[in-house]
Amino acid sequence: MHRHRVAPLVRENDDLGASSADERSVHNAHQKVSSALTMTSGWHKRDWKQFYELARRPWQRHRPPRPVYPSGMNRVSPAAGFSLSELDDAGVDLDLAERLGLPVDAGRIGAYGPNVTSLRDFVRSSRNPL
């Protein structure tokens, strides 16, 4: 049977002068700040309420168009998002696409005409009148 030794609580070269008292006060202040930061790092109840109110709210005008790609003769299939060239042809940059909630697929190559047309119409209808 092994007996465990308890480490002494006093550090080496620890004089109980003013410097150790200053170190303790700095350490205590640091602990208070770090505990306050860890308590406020999560979302509060009001943040969740605001998030769900925003998520439940219907779109102001209409939902963003869904991109498609040609998959054969007279056939289209749904795409994951608009290609970068389609966004460029419609005059939409990535920041505007994110603000409007448009899906973007950076892996798609090429531009499909009906996607560009639907993007242009959606951007025109979503602009705020001056």
C-alpha positions in Angstrom: 0.0 0.0 0.0 1.4 3.4 -1.1 0.9 6.5 0.9 0.5 9.8 -1.0 2.4 12.8 0.1 0.6 16.1 0.2 2.5 19.0 -1.4 3.2 21.9 0.9 1.0 25.0 0.4 3.9 27.4 0.8 5.9 28.1 -2.4 9.7 28.2 -2.3 11.2 31.7 -1.8 7.8 33.0 -0.7 8.3 35.9 1.7 5.1 37.2 3.2 6.0 40.8 2.3 4.2 43.4 0.2 5.1 41.8 -3.1 3.2 38.5 -2.3 0.2 40.5 -1.1 0.2 42.4 -4.4 0.5 39.2 -6.3 -2.5 37.7 -4.4 -4.6 40.7 -5.1 -3.7 40.6 -8.8 -4.5 36.9 -8.9 -7.8 37.4 -7.2 -8.8 40.2 -9.6 -7.8 38.0 -12.5 -10.0 35.2 -11.2 -13.0 37.5 -10.9 -12.6 38.8 -14.4 -12.1 35.4 -15.9 -15.1 34.0 -14.1 -17.2 36.9 -15.2 -16.1 36.3 -18.8 -16.9 32.6 -18.7 -20.4 33.3 -17.3 -21.3 35.9 -20.0 -19.8 33.9 -23.0 -23.1 32.0 -23.6 -26.4 33.2 -25.0 -28.9 34.6 -22.5 -32.6 33.8 -22.6 -33.4 37.1 -24.3 -30.9 36.3 -27.1 -32.6 33.0 -27.8 -36.0 34.7 -27.8 -34.8 37.3 -30.3 -33.3 34.6 -32.5 -36.5 32.6 -32.6 -38.6 35.7 -33.2 -36.4 36.5 -36.2 -36.4 32.9 -37.4 -40.2 32.6 -37.2 -40.8 35.9 -39.0 -42.1 35.5 -42.6 -40.1 36.9 -45.5 -41.0 40.5 -46.3 -41.7 40.0 -50.0 -40.9 36.4 -51.1 -38.4 33.7 -50.6 -35.2 33.7 -52.5 -35.2 31.7 -55.8 -33.8 28.2 -55.8 -31.0 27.5 -58.2 -31.2 24.7 -60.8 -28.9 23.2 -63.3 -29.6 21.5 -66.6 -29.4 17.7 -66.2 -30.4 16.5 -69.7 -32.7 17.3 -72.5 -35.6 19.5 -71.2 -34.8 18.6 -67.6 -33.4 20.6 -64.7 -32.3 19.4 -61.2 -32.0 21.4 -58.0 -28.6 22.8 -57.3 -27.0 23.4 -53.9 -26.5 27.0 -54.6 -25.8 29.7 -57.2 -22.4 29.6 -58.9 -20.0 32.5 -58.5 -20.3 33.3 -62.2 -24.1 33.4 -61.9 -23.8 35.9 -59.0 -21.3 37.9 -61.0 -23.6 38.0 -64.1 -26.5 39.1 -62.0 -24.4 41.9 -60.4 -24.6 40.3 -56.9 -21.5 40.2 -54.7 -21.0 37.6 -51.9 -21.9 40.1 -49.1 -25.2 41.0 -50.8 -25.9 37.3 -51.4 -25.4 36.5 -47.7 -27.6 39.4 -46.6 -30.4 38.3 -49.0 -30.1 34.7 -47.9 -29.1 33.4 -51.3 -27.4 29.9 -51.3 -24.0 30.0 -52.9 -22.1 26.9 -54.2 -18.5 27.9 -54.9 -17.9 24.5 -56.5 -20.3 24.9 -59.4 -18.8 26.2 -62.6 -20.6 28.0 -65.4 -23.7 30.2 -65.5 -27.2 28.9 -66.3 -29.3 31.7 -67.9 -32.6 31.1 -66.0 -30.7 31.3 -62.7 -29.2 34.7 -63.7 -32.6 36.0 -64.7 -34.3 34.9 -61.5 -31.4 36.4 -59.4 -31.7 39.7 -61.2 -35.5 39.8 -60.6 -35.1 38.9 -57.0 -32.5 41.5 -56.3 -34.6 44.2 -58.1 -37.7 43.3 -56.0 -35.7 43.2 -52.7 -34.2 46.6 -53.1 -35.5 49.2 -50.7 -37.1 52.2 -52.5 -35.2 55.5 -52.0 
